[in-house]
């Protein structure tokens, strides 16, 4: 490693008002700079691996003779550490720089997937071995996720356009990863899925190592981990638009977003078959790709307001299920829903990345992830008891109403509605 690379990895202090300064010149493209090309390649590889893992593990266990309870416990050991440790991932990314944490997380994931490959190749003697390695993978992703957001402003001048590209890649890997994993497991090659994922994480680590970043914002030296965490919380709650969105999103995740997948499956699969349900989820992914592509060019003056309007499409799918729409019409609704989600996701990510100072961005993003995504498992877990108590149609209709109220609340809250766009850097 050269002297310049060593300097690039060192955190430095910046004034609290300073935004991260992207190390790209005006002669480079606003999005597809050298740094962004490496980051895009590495991020896409990691997203593909993460998309394959749940399908490969669940399908591999079931095809290996294990029960649904074992597959459920496996997913809990994978997701639990992520939800519980992502806040500390944000603190560590600010203290040691996001790139260091992401490279370390990729290497940990590489090791975890090599171990998973060995378990599926040679047989799982004890389930605790599988659970331990999955917890290792979940922890690695908790350490990676905060830096994945804060790195975008460092590698592209057009932050919104870059987020649109990354959102599109996420949707495509979300479509292709599970399909690839399912096909390989169907041929009895669960272990090879893990080998492929390990190679992808190695690719991600190499790409991140190749980034040429200049001075990276960092918190003041000498502060304790708990002090860093407290400062992150203060920065989070000092922005009404930020905590306002998360507070609204928590209700949406528990009452609408979280229950929808399993409740919809309980209706679609018996009536139209598993293939139709799979195609509907593909339609959602296709819509998300369209939304991501749209958001690369569409740059409204008030991004969160525009994203909230796009989210008005969300109730179409659950409403269509209640009304008994045919599969083709439900697929059209899913495309619209996906497009709305894609636009909202880009507007939200760009707002956070451009409005929050670089030296606290990792921690603020960690609070955002913990508050929003952390509520999804609760909604998912409540879906079964809610259907048993109130019936499928009522649960879906509650989701429709809550989704509408979510968009209305986002538009009604002045700090959210009036938040302006930060122009792309020259």
C-alpha positions in Angstrom: 0.0 0.0 0.0 1.4 3.4 -1.0 1.9 6.4 1.3 -1.1 8.1 -0.3 -3.4 5.2 0.3 -2.3 5.1 3.9 -3.2 8.8 4.3 -6.5 8.2 2.5 -7.5 5.7 5.2 -6.9 8.1 8.1 -9.9 9.9 9.6 -9.6 13.6 10.1 -11.7 16.2 11.9 -14.0 18.6 10.0 -16.3 21.4 11.1 -19.7 20.1 12.1 -21.3 21.9 9.2 -19.1 20.4 6.6 -20.5 17.9 4.2 -18.3 15.0 2.9 -16.3 16.3 0.0 -16.3 13.9 -2.9 -12.9 13.3 -4.3 -13.8 13.6 -8.0 -12.8 16.3 -10.4 -15.0 18.2 -12.7 -13.4 16.4 -15.6 -14.9 13.1 -14.4 -18.6 12.2 -15.0 -21.0 13.3 -12.3 -21.9 9.7 -11.6 -19.7 7.2 -13.4 -16.4 8.4 -12.0 -13.5 5.9 -11.4 -14.4 5.7 -7.7 -18.1 5.1 -8.4 -17.4 2.4 -11.0 -15.4 0.5 -8.3 -18.0 1.2 -5.7 -20.9 0.1 -7.9 -19.2 -3.2 -8.8 -18.4 -4.0 -5.2 -21.8 -3.0 -3.9 -23.6 -5.0 -6.6 -21.6 -8.1 -5.8 -22.4 -7.7 -2.1 -26.1 -7.2 -2.8 -26.2 -10.3 -5.0 -24.7 -12.4 -2.2 -27.1 -11.0 0.4 -30.1 -11.6 -1.9 -29.0 -15.3 -2.4 -28.3 -16.2 1.2 -31.9 -16.4 2.7 -33.2 -18.4 -0.2 -30.2 -20.7 -0.3 -30.3 -21.4 3.4 -34.0 -21.9 3.7 -34.3 -24.0 0.6 -31.2 -26.0 1.4 -32.4 -26.8 4.9 -35.9 -27.9 3.7 -34.5 -30.0 0.8 -32.1 -31.5 3.3 -34.9 -32.8 5.5 -35.1 -30.1 8.1 -38.4 -28.6 9.1 -39.9 -25.1 8.8 -39.0 -24.3 12.4 -35.3 -24.8 11.7 -35.5 -22.6 8.6 -37.3 -20.0 10.7 -34.6 -20.1 13.5 -31.9 -19.8 10.8 -33.5 -16.6 9.5 -33.8 -15.2 13.0 -30.1 -15.8 13.6 -29.3 -14.0 10.4 -31.5 -11.0 10.8 -31.4 -10.6 14.6 -27.7 -9.5 14.9 -28.2 -7.0 12.0 -31.1 -5.3 13.7 -29.4 -5.3 17.1 -25.9 -4.2 16.1 -26.4 -1.8 13.2 -26.2 1.2 15.6 -22.7 0.1 16.7 -21.8 -0.3 13.1 -22.5 3.3 12.5 -20.4 4.4 15.5 -17.5 2.2 14.4 -17.7 3.4 10.8 -17.4 7.0 11.9 -14.5 6.2 14.2 -12.4 4.0 11.9 -13.8 5.2 8.5 -16.5 3.6 6.5 -14.2 1.9 4.0 -12.2 0.1 6.7 -15.4 -1.2 8.3 -16.9 -2.3 4.9 -13.7 -4.1 3.9 -13.6 -5.9 7.3 -17.3 -6.8 7.0 -16.7 -8.2 3.5 -13.8 -10.3 4.6 -15.9 -11.6 7.6 -18.8 -12.4 5.2 -16.3 -14.2 2.9 -15.2 -16.3 5.8 -18.8 -17.0 6.9 -19.8 -18.1 3.4 -16.8 -20.4 3.1 -17.9 -22.0 6.4 -21.5 -22.3 5.2 -20.2 -23.9 2.0 -18.4 -26.5 4.1 -21.5 -27.2 6.2 -23.7 -27.8 3.2 -21.0 -29.8 1.3 -20.2 -32.1 4.2 -23.4 -32.0 6.3 -24.5 -30.1 9.3 -23.6 -32.1 12.4 -25.0 -29.7 14.9 -27.5 -26.9 14.1 -25.6 -24.5 16.5 -22.8 -24.5 14.0 -25.1 -23.2 11.3 -26.8 -20.6 13.6 -23.4 -19.3 14.7 -22.1 -18.8 11.2 -25.4 -17.1 10.2 -25.1 -14.8 13.2 -21.6 -14.0 12.0 -22.9 -13.0 8.6 -25.7 -10.9 10.1 -23.1 -9.1 12.3 -20.9 -8.4 9.3 -23.8 -6.8 7.4 -24.6 -4.6 10.5 -21.0 -3.4 10.3 -21.2 -2.8 6.5 -24.6 -1.1 6.1 -24.0 2.4 7.6 -20.9 2.9 5.5 -22.7 1.9 2.3 -24.8 5.0 2.6 -22.1 7.5 3.6 -19.7 6.4 0.9 -22.0 7.5 -2.0 -21.4 11.3 -1.6 -17.6 10.5 -1.6 -17.6 8.7 -4.9 -20.1 10.7 -7.0 -20.9 14.4 -7.5 -24.5 13.7 -8.5 -25.6 11.9 -5.3 -29.2 11.4 -6.4 -28.2 10.0 -9.8 -25.8 7.7 -8.1 -28.5 6.5 -5.6 -30.8 5.9 -8.6 -28.2 3.7 -10.2 -27.6 1.8 -6.9 -31.3 1.4 -6.3 -31.7 -0.1 -9.8 -28.8 -2.5 -9.1 -30.4 -3.5 -5.8 -33.7 -4.3 -7.5 -32.0 -6.3 -10.2 -29.9 -8.3 -7.7 -33.1 -8.8 -5.6 -34.7 -10.4 -8.6 -31.8 -12.4 -9.9 -30.2 -13.5 -6.6 -33.1 -15.5 -5.2 -33.8 -17.0 -8.7 -30.1 -18.1 -9.1 -29.9 -19.5 -5.6 -33.2 -21.4 -6.0 -32.0 -22.9 -9.3 -28.7 -24.0 -7.8 -30.4 -25.5 -4.7 -32.8 -27.3 -7.0 -29.7 -29.1 -8.5 -28.5 -30.0 -5.1 -25.7 -27.3 -5.1 -26.4 -25.3 -2.0 -22.7 -25.4 -1.1 -21.9 -23.8 -4.5 -24.2 -20.9 -3.8 -22.1 -20.2 -0.8 -18.9 -20.4 -2.8 -20.3 -18.0 -5.4 -21.3 -15.6 -2.6 -17.9 -15.8 -1.0 -16.3 -14.9 -4.3 -18.7 -12.0 -4.6 -17.7 -10.7 -1.1 -14.1 -11.0 -2.0 -14.7 -8.9 -5.2 -16.5 -6.3 -3.1 -13.5 -6.1 -0.7 -11.1 -5.6 -3.6 -13.2 -2.9 -5.2 -13.5 -1.0 -1.9 -9.7 -1.3 -1.4 -9.2 0.3 -4.9 -11.2 3.4 -4.0 -9.1 6.6 -3.9 -10.8 8.7 -1.2 -9.3 11.9 0.2 -9.8 13.3 3.6 -12.8 11.5 5.2 -14.9 13.3 7.9 -14.6 11.8 11.3 -15.7 12.6 14.9 -13.3 14.3 17.3 -10.6 12.0 18.6 -10.7 10.7 22.2 -14.5 10.4 22.5 -15.8 7.1 23.9 -18.0 4.8 21.9 -21.0 5.7 24.0 -20.3 9.4 23.6 -20.2 8.8 19.8 -23.5 7.0 20.0 -25.1 9.8 22.1 -23.9 12.4 19.6 -25.4 10.4 16.8 -28.7 10.3 18.6 -28.6 14.1 19.2 -27.9 14.7 15.5 -30.8 12.4 14.6 -33.4 14.0 16.8 -32.3 17.5 16.0 -33.7 17.2 12.5 -37.5 17.2 12.5 -37.7 16.0 8.9 -35.5 13.0 9.7 -37.1 11.7 12.9 -40.5 12.6 11.5 -40.1 10.3 8.6 -38.8 7.4 10.8 -41.7 7.9 13.3 -44.2 7.7 10.4 -42.4 4.8 8.8 -42.5 2.7 12.0 -46.3 2.7 12.0 -46.2 1.9 8.3 -43.8 -1.0 8.8 -45.8 -2.6 11.6 -49.3 -2.2 10.2 -48.8 -2.3 6.4 -45.4 -3.1 5.0 -44.5 -5.9 7.5 -47.7 -8.1 7.3 -48.3 -7.7 3.5 -46.0 -10.3 2.1 -47.2 -13.3 4.1 -50.8 -12.2 4.1 -50.7 -11.7 0.3 -49.1 -15.2 -0.1 -51.9 -16.7 2.0 -54.4 -15.4 -0.6 -52.5 -15.6 -3.9 -50.9 -19.0 -3.6 -54.1 -21.0 -2.8 -56.1 -19.2 -5.5 -53.5 -18.7 -8.3 -50.6 -20.9 -7.4 -47.0 -20.3 -6.3 -45.9 -19.4 -9.8 -48.3 -16.5 -9.9 -47.1 -15.3 -6.6 -43.5 -15.4 -7.8 -44.4 -13.5 -10.9 -46.1 -10.8 -8.8 -43.0 -10.3 -6.8 -41.0 -10.1 -10.1 -43.4 -7.4 -11.2 -42.6 -5.5 -8.0 -38.9 -5.8 -8.7 -39.4 -4.6 -12.3 -41.3 -1.6 -11.0 -38.5 -0.8 -8.5 -36.0 -0.9 -11.4 -38.2 1.6 -13.3 -38.5 3.9 -10.3 -34.7 3.8 -9.8 -34.1 4.7 -13.4 -36.7 7.5 -13.2 -35.1 8.9 -10.1 -31.7 9.2 -11.9 -33.1 12.0 -14.1 -36.1 13.3 -12.1 -34.8 15.8 -9.5 -37.6 17.7 -7.9 -36.9 20.8 -5.7 -38.6 19.1 -2.7 -37.5 15.4 -2.9 -39.3 14.0 0.1 -42.6 15.6 -1.0 -42.1 14.0 -4.4 -41.3 10.7 -2.9 -44.4 10.8 -0.7 -46.6 11.4 -3.7 -44.9 8.4 -5.4 -45.8 6.3 -2.3 -49.5 6.9 -3.0 -49.3 4.0 -5.3 -48.5 1.5 -2.5 -52.1 0.7 -1.5 -53.0 -0.5 -5.0 -51.7 -4.0 -4.5 -53.4 -4.9 -1.2 -56.6 -3.2 -2.4 -56.5 -5.3 -5.6 -56.2 -8.5 -3.5 -59.2 -7.6 -1.4 -61.2 -6.7 -4.6 -60.3 -10.0 -6.3 -58.4 -8.5 -9.2 -57.0 -10.9 -11.8 -53.3 -11.7 -11.7 -52.5 -9.5 -14.7 -54.0 -6.5 -13.0 -52.3 -7.3 -9.7 -49.0 -7.4 -11.6 -49.7 -4.0 -13.1 -50.4 -2.7 -9.6 -47.1 -4.2 -8.3 -45.2 -2.4 -11.1 -46.8 0.8 -9.9 -46.0 0.0 -6.3 -42.4 -0.8 -7.1 -41.9 2.4 -9.1 -43.2 4.4 -6.1 -41.0 2.6 -3.7 -38.0 3.1 -6.0 -38.6 6.8 -6.3 -39.1 7.2 -2.6 -36.0 5.2 -1.7 -33.8 7.3 -3.9 -35.3 10.6 -2.6 -34.9 9.5 1.0 -31.3 8.2 0.7 -30.2 11.3 -1.2 -31.8 13.6 1.4 -30.0 11.9 4.3 -26.7 11.7 2.5 -26.7 15.4 1.5 -28.3 17.0 4.5 -26.4 15.3 7.3 -22.8 16.3 8.0 -20.2 13.6 7.0 -18.7 13.1 10.4 -22.0 11.9 11.9 -23.6 10.4 8.7 -22.8 6.8 9.5 -24.4 7.0 13.0 -27.4 8.9 11.8 -28.0 6.4 9.0 -27.7 3.6 11.6 -30.4 5.1 13.7 -32.5 5.5 10.6 -32.1 1.8 9.6 -32.7 0.6 13.2 -35.9 2.7 13.4 -37.4 1.8 10.1 -36.2 -1.6 9.0 -36.2 -2.8 12.6 -40.0 -2.6 12.8 -40.6 -4.8 9.7 -40.0 -8.1 11.6 -42.6 -7.1 14.2 -45.2 -6.5 11.5 -44.4 -9.7 9.8 -44.6 -11.7 13.1 -48.0 -10.1 13.9 -49.5 -11.0 10.5 -50.6 -14.6 11.4 -52.2 -13.7 14.8 -53.9 -10.7 13.1 -55.4 -12.7 10.3 -56.6 -15.3 12.9 -58.3 -12.6 14.9 -59.7 -10.3 12.3 -59.5 -12.1 8.9 -57.4 -11.6 5.8 -59.5 -8.8 4.2 -59.5 -6.7 7.3 -55.7 -7.0 7.8 -55.2 -6.0 4.2 -57.6 -3.1 4.4 -55.8 -1.8 7.5 -52.7 -1.9 5.4 -54.3 0.0 2.6 -55.6 2.7 5.0 -52.2 3.0 6.9 -50.3 3.2 3.6 -52.5 6.1 2.5 -52.2 7.8 5.8 -48.4 7.4 5.6 -48.2 9.3 2.3 -50.6 11.9 3.7 -48.7 12.3 6.9 -45.4 12.7 5.0 -47.0 15.5 2.9 -48.7 17.1 5.9 -45.6 17.4 8.0 -44.1 20.8 7.1 -40.4 19.9 7.8 -40.7 16.8 5.5 -42.8 18.5 2.8 -40.6 21.6 2.5 -37.2 20.0 2.7 -35.2 21.3 -0.3 -32.9 19.5 -2.6 -29.1 20.0 -2.3 -27.8 20.6 -5.8 -25.2 18.2 -7.3 -21.7 19.5 -6.7 -19.9 21.1 -9.5 
